[in-house]
Structure formats: structure tokens, C-alpha cells
Amino acid sequence: NRFQELIVDIPVEHIELAEEVISYAQMRTGKKLNDMIYITLVDHIYTSIIRFLDGITVRNPLLWETRRFYPDQFAIGMKALDMIEERFKVRLPEDEAGFIALHLANAAMDEENLQDIYQITKVMQEIVNIVKYRFHIEFNEDSVYYYRFITHLKFFAQRLISGKTYEDNSNNDLLQMVKSQYKNSYDCVKRIGSFLFKKYHYQLSGEEELYLTIHIESVIYRSGS
């Protein structure tokens, strides 16, 4: 019903283009997207073109993070800009590729509220910044350890936003060993935990401390960052 209401006001060419972008995204990523993408992406592409033609451009505050945290979706977003330009002779700014990427990432996570993906990305960036400033480094984004770290942060941030905590007391001995062997990384995790508690009232579990410490140790000392 929502889709039927939407297409009353949107030209069929915009709907067809959005469907082409969605098909391309599913083919490239191999992931099925939530059906809500047919509403959210159609509406976004149409309104972004209309805004641009009216001389209005919207800055994407998460463009930098989106490009790094969702590189596949961002590449699809850039391809979508090419498709829009070819079809409508309008070149939208790169910010719009970031918005499209977030819509796609949101649909892949099976979330219906785009605000969730914005918040997830924001939490990820806050944690990344704490690690960067603690160790005074720039990450090697081509490293497999960086990819694993970012993937872990995505799922962690999802849990934080949904208010879920992962707790498994079976690894207490391992946590004690990791705290002893990876002191710098564990110190960084304690800083992260303090920040998350103050800002989000989220308490890191021992299990979350364990895996964050291991991932930070790897991304800092093994990836050539």
C-alpha cells in the first residue's frame, strides 16, 4: 500500500531506475535486500534529483565514514550516480552516493528505520576515533585485520543500539590472560567502555571486552597500520 501511494506522485522513469540500482546491488553483493528498499530508495532518488534541480544540495555528515565502513555499498552508490546521470542528464554530488549506500546497508541489515544505520555508523566512528587517538595511528584499510575489526564493530554497534548485551562467562580465564598479554589494547577498551557508558549508558560485558581487545591488538600490531 505504501508503494502504491508513492508511485502516484513519482514518474515511472525514476521508479525503473531505482529498480535497476536495487537489482545491480543485489547482483554485486549477493545479498537479498529488505523489500522496504523499494520504497525508501525510489523516494530518495526522486527527491534528490528534484532537490538538485531546485538548486538545493544536502551535505552528508557521514560521507567519510560511509565510504570506509561500507565500501561495497558506496561503490554501488557511485554507480547509481552514473546511472542517474546517463538517464536524466543530472550529476548528483558524491554526498548522494553516501546516502544511497546507507539505504542499501540498512536494507541488508533488515532494518526498517534508517535512523538505526546512521546511529550504528556514528557509534562505529566514535570507537574508531578512540583507538586512533589512543595509538596515534592511521589504519591500513586494506588489511584483513582492519576488515575484521570493522565487521566486529558493525555487529557490536547494532547490539548497542538495540540495547542487547552479549554475555558469556565461559571465557573469563581467557579474558584475564588477554588483559595481561595485551595491556595497551585492553587499556584502550576500558576507555571505550567508559565513553560508551557515559554517552549511551551501555555497560561492556566481559565477553565484549575480550573480543574488542583481541581485534584492537590485531589491527594495531599486525596489520601494518
C-alpha positions as CSV (number, residue, x, y, z in Angstrom):
1,N,0.0,0.0,0.0
2,R,2.8,2.4,0.8
3,F,4.5,1.7,-2.5
4,Q,1.2,2.3,-4.4
5,E,0.8,5.6,-2.6
6,L,4.3,6.5,-3.5
7,I,4.2,5.8,-7.3
8,V,1.2,8.0,-7.7
9,D,3.4,11.1,-7.3
10,I,6.7,9.7,-8.9
11,P,7.3,9.4,-12.6
12,V,7.8,5.8,-13.8
13,E,11.3,6.5,-15.1
14,H,12.5,7.2,-11.6
15,I,10.9,4.0,-10.3
16,E,12.5,2.0,-13.1
17,L,15.9,3.5,-12.4
18,A,15.7,2.7,-8.6
19,E,14.7,-0.9,-9.5
20,E,17.8,-1.1,-11.7
21,V,20.0,0.1,-8.9
22,I,18.5,-2.4,-6.5
23,S,19.0,-5.3,-9.0
24,Y,22.6,-4.2,-9.5
25,A,23.2,-4.0,-5.7
26,Q,21.8,-7.5,-5.1
27,M,23.8,-8.9,-8.0
28,R,27.0,-7.3,-6.8
29,T,26.7,-8.1,-3.1
30,G,24.9,-11.4,-3.5
31,K,22.6,-10.3,-0.7
32,K,18.8,-10.0,-0.7
33,L,17.6,-6.6,0.4
34,N,14.6,-5.9,2.6
35,D,11.6,-5.1,0.5
36,M,11.4,-1.6,2.1
37,I,14.3,-0.6,-0.1
38,Y,11.8,-0.3,-3.0
39,I,10.0,2.5,-1.1
40,T,13.0,4.2,0.5
41,L,15.3,4.2,-2.5
42,V,12.7,5.2,-5.0
43,D,11.7,8.1,-2.8
44,H,15.3,9.1,-2.1
45,I,16.4,9.1,-5.7
46,Y,13.4,11.0,-6.9
47,T,13.6,13.7,-4.2
48,S,17.4,14.1,-4.5
49,I,17.0,14.8,-8.2
50,I,14.2,17.3,-7.6
51,R,16.2,19.0,-4.9
52,F,19.3,19.3,-7.1
53,L,17.3,20.8,-10.0
54,D,15.9,23.3,-7.5
55,G,19.4,24.3,-6.6
56,I,19.4,22.5,-3.2
57,T,22.2,20.2,-2.2
58,V,22.2,18.3,1.1
59,R,25.6,17.7,2.8
60,N,26.1,14.1,4.1
61,P,27.8,14.3,7.5
62,L,28.6,10.6,7.4
63,L,30.2,10.6,3.9
64,W,33.7,9.8,5.1
65,E,32.5,7.1,7.4
66,T,30.2,5.5,4.8
67,R,33.0,5.3,2.2
68,R,35.2,3.4,4.7
69,F,32.7,1.3,6.6
70,Y,30.5,0.3,3.6
71,P,32.9,0.3,0.6
72,D,30.8,-2.1,-1.5
73,Q,27.6,-0.1,-0.9
74,F,29.4,3.2,-1.6
75,A,30.7,1.8,-4.9
76,I,27.1,0.9,-5.8
77,G,26.1,4.4,-4.8
78,M,28.7,5.9,-7.2
79,K,27.4,3.5,-9.9
80,A,23.9,4.8,-9.2
81,L,25.1,8.4,-9.8
82,D,26.4,7.3,-13.2
83,M,23.0,5.6,-14.0
84,I,21.2,8.8,-12.9
85,E,23.4,11.0,-15.0
86,E,23.0,8.7,-18.0
87,R,19.2,8.6,-17.7
88,F,18.4,12.2,-16.5
89,K,21.5,14.2,-17.6
90,V,22.0,15.3,-13.9
91,R,25.2,14.7,-12.0
92,L,24.4,14.5,-8.3
93,P,27.1,15.2,-5.7
94,E,29.1,12.4,-4.1
95,D,27.1,13.0,-0.9
96,E,24.2,11.3,-2.5
97,A,26.2,8.2,-3.2
98,G,26.8,8.1,0.5
99,F,23.0,8.4,1.2
100,I,22.2,5.6,-1.3
101,A,24.9,3.4,0.3
102,L,23.4,3.9,3.7
103,H,19.9,2.9,2.4
104,L,21.5,-0.2,0.9
105,A,23.4,-1.1,4.1
106,N,20.2,-0.5,6.1
107,A,18.2,-2.9,3.8
108,A,20.9,-5.5,4.0
109,M,20.7,-5.4,7.8
110,D,16.9,-5.9,7.5
111,E,16.2,-2.8,9.5
112,E,13.2,-0.6,8.5
113,N,14.4,2.6,10.3
114,L,17.2,4.4,8.5
115,Q,18.0,6.3,11.7
116,D,19.4,3.0,13.1
117,I,22.0,2.8,10.4
118,Y,23.0,6.4,11.0
119,Q,23.4,5.7,14.7
120,I,25.3,2.4,14.1
121,T,27.7,4.2,11.8
122,K,28.1,7.0,14.3
123,V,29.0,4.6,17.2
124,M,31.5,2.8,14.9
125,Q,33.2,6.1,14.1
126,E,33.4,7.1,17.8
127,I,35.1,3.8,18.7
128,V,37.5,4.1,15.7
129,N,38.4,7.6,16.8
130,I,39.2,6.5,20.3
131,V,41.5,3.8,19.0
132,K,43.2,6.1,16.5
133,Y,43.8,8.8,19.2
134,R,45.0,6.3,21.8
135,F,47.6,4.8,19.5
136,H,48.3,7.9,17.3
137,I,47.9,5.9,14.1
138,E,46.1,5.8,10.7
139,F,44.6,2.4,9.9
140,N,45.7,0.3,6.9
141,E,42.3,0.0,5.4
142,D,43.5,-2.8,3.0
143,S,44.4,-5.0,5.9
144,V,42.3,-8.1,6.6
145,Y,42.6,-7.2,10.3
146,Y,41.0,-3.8,9.7
147,Y,38.2,-5.5,7.8
148,R,37.6,-7.9,10.7
149,F,37.7,-5.1,13.2
150,I,35.2,-3.0,11.3
151,T,32.9,-6.0,10.8
152,H,33.0,-6.7,14.5
153,L,32.2,-3.1,15.3
154,K,29.1,-3.2,13.0
155,F,27.6,-6.1,14.9
156,F,28.6,-4.6,18.2
157,A,27.1,-1.2,17.4
158,Q,23.9,-3.0,16.3
159,R,23.7,-4.6,19.7
160,L,24.3,-1.3,21.5
161,I,21.6,0.5,19.5
162,S,19.1,-2.3,20.2
163,G,20.1,-2.4,23.9
164,K,21.3,-6.0,23.7
165,T,24.5,-7.2,25.5
166,Y,26.5,-10.3,24.6
167,E,27.5,-12.1,27.7
168,D,29.2,-15.5,28.0
169,N,31.0,-16.2,31.3
170,S,32.8,-19.3,29.9
171,N,35.7,-17.1,28.7
172,N,36.6,-15.4,32.0
173,D,40.0,-17.2,32.1
174,L,40.8,-16.2,28.6
175,L,39.9,-12.5,29.3
176,Q,42.3,-12.5,32.3
177,M,45.1,-13.8,30.0
178,V,44.3,-11.3,27.3
179,K,44.2,-8.4,29.8
180,S,47.7,-9.5,30.9
181,Q,49.2,-10.0,27.5
182,Y,47.6,-7.2,25.6
183,K,47.8,-4.4,28.2
184,N,47.7,-1.5,25.8
185,S,44.8,-2.8,23.8
186,Y,42.9,-3.6,27.0
187,D,43.5,-0.1,28.3
188,C,42.0,1.2,25.1
189,V,39.0,-1.0,25.5
190,K,38.5,0.4,29.1
191,R,38.5,3.9,27.6
192,I,35.9,2.8,25.0
193,G,33.8,1.2,27.8
194,S,33.9,4.4,29.9
195,F,32.9,6.5,26.9
196,L,30.0,4.2,25.9
197,F,28.7,4.1,29.5
198,K,28.8,7.9,29.8
199,K,27.2,8.6,26.4
200,Y,24.9,5.7,25.9
201,H,24.6,4.1,29.4
202,Y,25.9,0.9,27.9
203,Q,28.0,-1.4,30.0
204,L,30.5,-3.5,28.2
205,S,30.3,-7.2,29.2
206,G,33.4,-9.2,29.8
207,E,32.9,-11.1,26.6
208,E,32.7,-7.8,24.6
209,E,35.8,-6.6,26.3
210,L,37.6,-9.8,25.3
211,Y,36.8,-9.6,21.6
212,L,37.3,-5.9,21.3
213,T,40.7,-6.3,22.9
214,I,41.7,-9.1,20.5
215,H,40.5,-7.1,17.5
216,I,42.3,-3.9,18.5
217,E,45.5,-5.8,19.3
218,S,45.4,-7.3,15.8
219,V,44.5,-4.2,13.9
220,I,47.2,-2.1,15.7
221,Y,50.1,-4.6,15.8
222,R,49.6,-7.0,12.9
223,S,48.1,-5.1,10.0
224,G,51.0,-2.7,9.3
225,S,48.8,0.3,10.3
